[in-house]
Amino acid sequence: MWTDKQRGIRVSQEELLCKNACGYYGNPAWQGLCSKCWREKARPAGAHRQDTRPRNDGTPPTFSKFEEKKNIEKSHRINTMRRLFWGSPSPPKRQEPSESQTNALKAYQSLEPGDFTGFLKILRSSSSQRLQSRCTAFLNTMEAYHDLPVQKQSDLVQDFYQSFAEHFSSFSEAQITQIMEHVEKLIMTRLHKWVFCHDSCDDEQKDLALQRRIRSLNWVTPQMLSVPFPDKKTSVASDPFLPAITAIIEMDAKRAPQDKLACVSKCSQHVFEGLSTSNSEPANADDFLSGLIYVVLKANPPRLHSNMQYVIRFGLPHSLMAGESGYYFTNLSCAVAFIEKLDGPALNLSPEEFEGYMLHQRAPSAGSRRQQIASNTQHLLEELTGRQEKLDQGMDALNLQLQDDASLQGDDKDQSVLVLTDEHAGPKDTDC
C-alpha cells in the first residue's frame, strides 16, 4: 500500500510466493497458488462435484465409491494420454536403446541453448522417428478436437509435456528443461490458432473490459504512482520507459508461451534500466512494481488478459513457478490485479478526487505539467547549447589547421616556381 514516507507499492517477497508455502511463485489467477498446487486443487474439486451426486435410491455414495470413481476417471485420463502418446493404453516395455536411439539421445544432449532449428533437425531424423510421430499424432488429435473446453485442452497439453519428458529421464534437469522448451515451441506454435482466446471462455470480454479500464486511467501520472522520473541533472529527453512499453506490446505478436514470457522479461529488464536512469538510488522491488504498473497503463497492451491466460494454461510449469521469468510474470499479474482494483487511497487521492479524475471533471495540475515541459525543454536546450559550443570549438580548430596547411603549401609552391624559373631561364647573356 502507498505511504508518504516510502515510494511505490509495498509488496514483500512472501506475498509473491505460493500460499501453500511450497517455495514457488504464486499467481492471482490461481488464487495465490503456483501452477502445481492449483492443478492439484482444481482436479480433485472437479471430481468431487461429479461424484457426489445422489444415487437412484436417494442415498449419497460412500467414500469407497467416491474413491473408486475418482480412480477410474484418473486412469481413464491417463490411458487416453498414453493412447495418444504411445499408441496404446499402456506404455511400451523398457528395452535397451538401439544404436540409432543412443545417437539421437547424444544429439539431443549436445543441443545448444535456444537452437530450435537444430532441435527440429534431430527430431526429423530417422533415429527420432518415433518421437516425431508422437508429436504429429498429438497435434492432429488436438486440432481434430479443438472444440473441447479450453481447460480440458490445457490438461491434455500439460499431460503431453509430462509424457514427453519421461523419454529423457536419464538427462539432467537443465537438459530436460531445454528440450521441453523446444517441444513447447513446436506444439504451441501449431496450436495457437485453435486454443488462444478460445470460444469456451470469456477471455475476449475480459480483454475489452481491461482495455477500457486502462483507458479510463490515462490521467494517472508517474508522480501519482511514485515512479522516479529523470531529474534536472539527467539528460534524458524522452520517456525512459519507452523500450519497456514497446516490449510489452510485442507480446501479442508471439505464438509460443516462452516467447511471450521473453517479452515480459525484456519489458521488466527495461523497467529496471529506466529506473536506474531516472534515479540515482538503486531500484528496489517496490520501485519495479510501480514502474511496471506505469508501463502497463501507458502501453495498454492488446489482448493482455488472453495472453496471460494463454501462458498460464499452455506454458511449461517451471517457467512460471521459479526463476527470472516466473518472478517477472508474477509481478505482471500483480500489476494487472492492482490496476483492476485501483482506487483513490492507492494514489494518495481522496475518493472525491479520484471520482473527479475518472469522470474527467479534473485533470492533473496544468502548472506541474507546464513545469515539467519547461524543465525538459531547458534540459534539451542546455544539451544542444553544449553540443553547439563543442562544434564551434572543433570548427575553429579545423580552420586553424587548414590555414596552417595552406600556408605551408603556399611556401612549397613558391619555392617550386622559383626552381622551375631558374631551370628554364637558360644561360645569362654576358658582355664579351
C-alpha positions in Angstrom: 0.0 0.0 0.0 1.1 3.5 -0.6 2.6 5.7 2.1 4.1 9.2 2.2 7.5 8.0 3.5 8.1 5.1 1.2 8.0 5.1 -2.6 6.0 2.7 -4.7 3.8 -0.3 -3.8 4.8 -2.3 -0.7 4.8 -5.9 -1.8 7.0 -8.3 0.1 8.7 -11.4 -1.3 6.4 -13.6 0.8 3.3 -12.2 -0.9 4.6 -13.3 -4.3 5.1 -16.9 -3.3 2.5 -19.7 -3.3 0.1 -19.7 -0.4 0.8 -23.4 0.2 4.4 -22.4 1.1 5.8 -24.7 -1.5 8.5 -22.2 -2.3 7.3 -21.5 -5.9 5.8 -18.2 -7.2 2.0 -17.9 -6.9 -0.3 -16.0 -9.2 -3.5 -14.0 -8.6 -5.1 -16.0 -11.4 -4.6 -19.2 -9.3 -5.8 -17.5 -6.1 -2.3 -17.0 -4.9 -1.2 -20.6 -5.7 1.5 -21.9 -8.0 0.5 -23.8 -11.1 1.3 -27.2 -9.5 -0.7 -26.5 -6.3 -3.5 -25.0 -8.4 -3.9 -28.1 -10.6 -3.7 -30.4 -7.6 -6.5 -28.4 -6.0 -8.6 -28.0 -9.1 -8.7 -31.6 -10.4 -10.0 -33.2 -7.2 -12.6 -30.5 -6.9 -14.0 -31.3 -10.3 -14.0 -34.9 -9.5 -15.8 -34.2 -6.2 -18.6 -32.3 -7.9 -19.1 -35.0 -10.4 -19.0 -38.0 -8.0 -21.1 -36.6 -5.1 -24.4 -36.7 -6.9 -27.1 -38.9 -5.1 -27.7 -42.4 -6.4 -31.0 -43.6 -7.8 -32.1 -44.9 -4.3 -31.5 -41.4 -2.8 -28.5 -42.3 -0.7 -25.2 -40.5 -1.1 -22.3 -42.5 -2.4 -20.0 -44.0 0.2 -16.4 -42.9 0.5 -15.1 -46.1 -1.1 -17.4 -45.5 -4.1 -16.2 -41.9 -4.4 -12.6 -43.1 -4.4 -13.4 -45.8 -6.9 -14.9 -43.3 -9.3 -12.1 -40.9 -8.9 -9.5 -43.5 -9.6 -11.5 -44.7 -12.7 -11.6 -41.1 -14.0 -7.9 -40.6 -13.4 -7.0 -43.9 -15.0 -9.2 -43.1 -18.0 -7.4 -39.7 -18.5 -4.0 -41.4 -18.2 -5.0 -44.1 -20.6 -6.3 -41.5 -23.1 -3.0 -39.6 -22.9 -1.0 -42.8 -23.3 -3.0 -43.8 -26.3 -2.3 -40.5 -27.9 1.4 -40.7 -27.0 2.4 -44.3 -27.1 -0.3 -45.6 -29.5 -1.7 -48.0 -26.8 -3.3 -47.7 -23.3 -0.1 -48.9 -21.7 3.5 -47.7 -22.2 5.9 -50.0 -24.0 8.2 -52.2 -22.0 11.5 -50.8 -21.2 14.2 -52.2 -23.5 17.8 -51.4 -24.3 18.0 -48.5 -26.7 19.3 -49.2 -30.1 22.4 -47.6 -31.5 20.5 -45.1 -33.5 18.4 -44.1 -30.5 21.6 -43.8 -28.4 23.0 -41.5 -31.1 19.8 -39.5 -31.1 19.9 -39.0 -27.3 23.5 -37.9 -27.6 22.4 -35.4 -30.3 19.7 -34.0 -28.0 22.3 -33.7 -25.2 24.6 -31.7 -27.5 22.0 -29.1 -28.4 23.0 -25.5 -27.8 20.5 -23.4 -25.7 18.0 -21.8 -27.9 18.9 -23.8 -31.0 15.4 -24.6 -32.1 16.4 -25.3 -35.7 18.9 -27.9 -34.5 16.2 -29.5 -32.4 13.9 -29.8 -35.4 16.7 -31.4 -37.5 17.2 -34.0 -34.8 13.5 -34.6 -34.4 13.1 -35.2 -38.1 16.0 -37.6 -38.4 15.3 -41.3 -38.8 16.6 -42.1 -35.3 13.9 -39.8 -33.8 11.0 -41.0 -36.0 9.1 -42.4 -33.0 9.1 -39.1 -31.1 8.2 -37.2 -34.3 5.3 -39.5 -34.9 4.0 -39.0 -31.4 4.2 -35.2 -31.8 2.4 -35.4 -35.1 -0.3 -37.7 -33.7 -0.9 -35.4 -30.7 -1.1 -32.3 -32.9 -3.6 -33.9 -35.3 -5.7 -35.1 -32.3 -5.8 -31.7 -30.7 -6.7 -30.0 -34.0 -9.5 -32.5 -34.6 -10.9 -31.9 -31.1 -10.3 -28.2 -30.9 -13.9 -27.6 -29.7 -13.1 -29.1 -26.3 -13.2 -26.7 -23.4 -10.0 -24.8 -23.1 -9.3 -26.1 -19.6 -9.5 -29.7 -20.9 -7.2 -28.8 -23.7 -4.8 -27.3 -21.2 -4.8 -30.5 -19.2 -4.1 -32.6 -22.3 -1.1 -30.3 -23.3 0.3 -30.4 -19.8 0.0 -34.2 -19.7 1.7 -34.4 -23.1 4.6 -32.3 -21.7 5.0 -34.7 -18.8 4.8 -37.8 -21.0 7.3 -36.5 -23.5 9.8 -35.5 -20.7 9.8 -39.1 -19.5 11.7 -40.1 -22.6 14.6 -38.1 -21.4 14.5 -39.2 -17.8 18.3 -40.0 -17.9 19.2 -36.4 -18.7 20.0 -33.7 -16.2 17.3 -31.3 -15.1 18.8 -28.4 -17.2 18.9 -30.6 -20.3 15.3 -31.7 -19.9 14.2 -28.1 -19.4 16.0 -27.1 -22.6 14.5 -29.9 -24.7 11.0 -29.2 -23.3 11.2 -25.6 -24.2 11.8 -26.6 -27.8 8.8 -29.1 -27.5 6.6 -26.3 -26.2 7.5 -24.0 -29.0 6.9 -26.7 -31.6 3.5 -27.7 -30.2 2.0 -24.3 -29.2 3.1 -22.6 -32.4 0.9 -25.0 -34.2 -2.0 -25.0 -31.7 -2.0 -21.2 -31.1 -4.8 -20.5 -33.6 -7.0 -23.2 -32.0 -6.6 -22.5 -28.3 -5.8 -18.8 -28.0 -8.8 -16.8 -26.8 -10.9 -19.9 -27.1 -14.7 -19.7 -27.6 -15.3 -21.8 -24.5 -14.1 -19.0 -22.2 -14.7 -15.3 -21.7 -11.2 -14.1 -22.4 -12.3 -11.7 -25.2 -14.8 -10.0 -22.9 -12.2 -9.6 -20.2 -9.7 -8.2 -22.7 -12.2 -5.5 -23.6 -13.0 -4.7 -20.0 -9.3 -4.5 -19.1 -8.6 -2.2 -22.1 -11.5 0.1 -21.1 -10.2 0.1 -17.5 -6.7 1.1 -18.5 -8.0 3.7 -21.0 -10.1 5.3 -18.2 -6.9 5.6 -16.1 -4.9 7.5 -18.8 -4.8 10.6 -16.4 -2.6 8.7 -13.9 0.9 10.4 -13.8 4.2 8.8 -12.8 4.2 11.1 -9.7 0.9 9.6 -8.5 2.5 6.2 -8.8 5.7 7.4 -7.1 7.7 6.3 -10.1 11.0 8.2 -10.2 11.5 10.2 -13.4 14.6 11.9 -14.8 15.8 14.8 -12.6 17.3 18.1 -13.8 20.8 16.6 -13.8 19.9 13.8 -16.1 20.0 14.4 -19.9 17.0 12.3 -20.9 14.8 14.0 -23.5 12.2 11.1 -24.0 10.4 8.7 -21.7 13.0 6.3 -20.3 10.3 3.6 -20.1 9.6 3.7 -23.9 11.6 0.4 -24.6 9.6 -1.4 -21.9 6.4 -0.2 -23.4 7.4 -1.4 -26.8 8.5 -4.8 -25.4 5.2 -5.5 -23.6 3.2 -4.5 -26.8 5.2 -7.0 -28.8 3.9 -9.9 -26.6 0.7 -10.2 -28.6 2.6 -10.9 -31.8 4.3 -14.0 -30.4 2.7 -17.5 -30.5 4.8 -19.7 -28.2 4.2 -19.1 -24.5 8.0 -18.9 -23.9 8.3 -16.2 -26.5 5.6 -14.2 -24.7 7.4 -14.7 -21.4 10.6 -13.5 -23.1 8.7 -10.2 -24.0 7.7 -9.9 -20.3 11.2 -10.4 -19.2 12.6 -8.0 -21.7 10.0 -5.4 -20.6 10.9 -5.9 -17.0 14.6 -5.5 -17.6 13.9 -2.2 -19.5 11.9 -1.1 -16.5 14.9 -1.6 -14.2 17.1 0.2 -16.8 14.6 3.1 -16.9 14.5 3.3 -13.1 18.3 3.4 -12.9 18.4 6.2 -15.5 15.7 8.2 -13.7 17.0 7.9 -10.2 20.4 8.0 -8.6 19.4 5.4 -6.0 19.3 1.7 -6.8 15.9 0.4 -7.8 14.2 -2.0 -5.4 11.3 -4.4 -5.8 8.7 -1.8 -4.9 10.1 0.7 -7.5 10.0 -2.1 -10.1 6.3 -2.9 -9.5 5.4 0.8 -9.6 7.3 1.2 -12.8 5.7 -1.9 -14.3 2.2 -0.6 -13.4 3.1 2.7 -15.2 4.3 0.8 -18.3 1.1 -1.2 -18.5 -1.0 1.9 -18.1 0.9 3.7 -20.8 1.1 0.8 -23.2 -2.4 -0.7 -22.8 -1.2 -3.9 -24.4 -3.6 -5.6 -26.8 -5.3 -8.7 -25.5 -3.3 -8.6 -22.3 -5.7 -10.9 -20.4 -5.8 -13.5 -23.2 -2.0 -13.5 -23.5 -1.5 -14.0 -19.8 -4.1 -16.8 -19.6 -2.5 -18.5 -22.7 0.9 -18.5 -20.9 -0.8 -19.9 -17.7 -2.7 -22.6 -19.5 -0.1 -23.8 -22.0 3.3 -22.7 -20.8 5.8 -25.1 -19.1 5.1 -25.1 -15.3 8.7 -24.5 -14.4 8.8 -21.2 -16.4 6.0 -19.7 -14.1 6.9 -21.4 -10.8 10.5 -20.2 -10.4 13.4 -18.3 -12.0 13.6 -14.9 -13.5 10.7 -15.4 -15.9 8.4 -16.6 -13.1 9.3 -13.6 -10.9 8.6 -11.1 -13.7 5.3 -12.8 -14.8 4.1 -12.9 -11.1 4.8 -9.1 -10.9 2.9 -8.5 -14.1 -0.1 -10.4 -12.7 0.1 -8.3 -9.6 0.3 -5.1 -11.7 -2.8 -6.1 -13.6 -4.7 -7.0 -10.4 -3.6 -3.7 -8.9 -5.0 -1.8 -11.9 -8.3 -3.6 -11.8 -8.8 -2.6 -8.1 -7.1 0.8 -8.3 -8.8 3.4 -6.1 -8.1 6.8 -4.6 -6.1 5.8 -1.5 -3.7 3.8 -3.7 -2.8 7.1 -5.4 -2.9 9.3 -2.2 -6.1 10.8 -3.5 -9.4 11.3 -1.7 -12.4 9.4 -3.1 -13.9 12.7 -4.4 -10.7 13.5 -6.2 -10.4 10.0 -7.7 -14.0 10.1 -8.9 -13.4 13.6 -10.4 -10.5 12.2 -12.4 -12.4 9.2 -13.6 -15.3 11.4 -14.7 -12.9 13.7 -16.5 -14.0 16.6 -14.2 -10.5 17.0 -13.0 -7.1 16.8 -14.7 -3.6 16.7 -13.3 -2.2 20.1 -12.4 -1.6 22.1 -15.5 1.1 24.0 -13.6 3.0 20.9 -12.9 2.7 19.8 -16.5 3.9 23.1 -17.8 6.8 23.0 -15.2 7.8 19.5 -16.4 7.6 20.5 -20.1 9.6 23.7 -19.4 12.2 21.6 -17.4 12.5 19.1 -20.2 12.9 21.9 -22.7 15.5 23.6 -20.6 17.5 20.3 -20.3 17.3 19.9 -24.1 18.4 23.5 -24.8 21.3 23.1 -22.4 22.3 19.9 -24.0 22.0 21.4 -27.5 24.0 24.6 -26.4 26.8 22.4 -25.1 26.9 20.4 -28.3 27.0 23.7 -30.4 29.8 25.1 -28.3 31.8 21.9 -28.8 31.0 22.0 -32.6 32.2 25.7 -32.8 35.4 24.8 -31.0 36.0 22.0 -33.3 35.4 24.2 -36.4 37.8 26.8 -35.1 40.5 24.3 -34.5 39.9 22.8 -38.0 40.1 26.3 -39.6 43.4 27.0 -37.9 44.8 23.6 -39.1 43.6 24.3 -42.7 45.2 27.8 -42.6 48.5 26.3 -41.4 48.4 23.7 -44.1 47.6 26.2 -46.8 50.5 28.5 -45.7 52.9 25.5 -45.9 51.6 24.5 -49.3 52.0 28.2 -50.5 55.6 28.3 -49.4 56.3 25.0 -51.2 54.6 26.3 -54.4 56.7 29.5 -54.4 59.9 27.5 -54.0 59.0 25.1 -56.8 58.1 28.1 -59.1 61.5 29.6 -58.3 63.3 26.4 -59.1 61.4 26.0 -62.4 62.1 29.5 -63.3 65.8 29.1 -62.7 65.9 25.8 -64.8 64.2 27.3 -67.8 65.9 30.7 -67.7 69.0 29.4 -69.6 72.4 30.9 -69.6 72.5 34.6 -69.0 73.9 37.0 -71.6 77.3 38.3 -70.8 79.2 41.1 -72.3 82.1 39.9 -74.5 
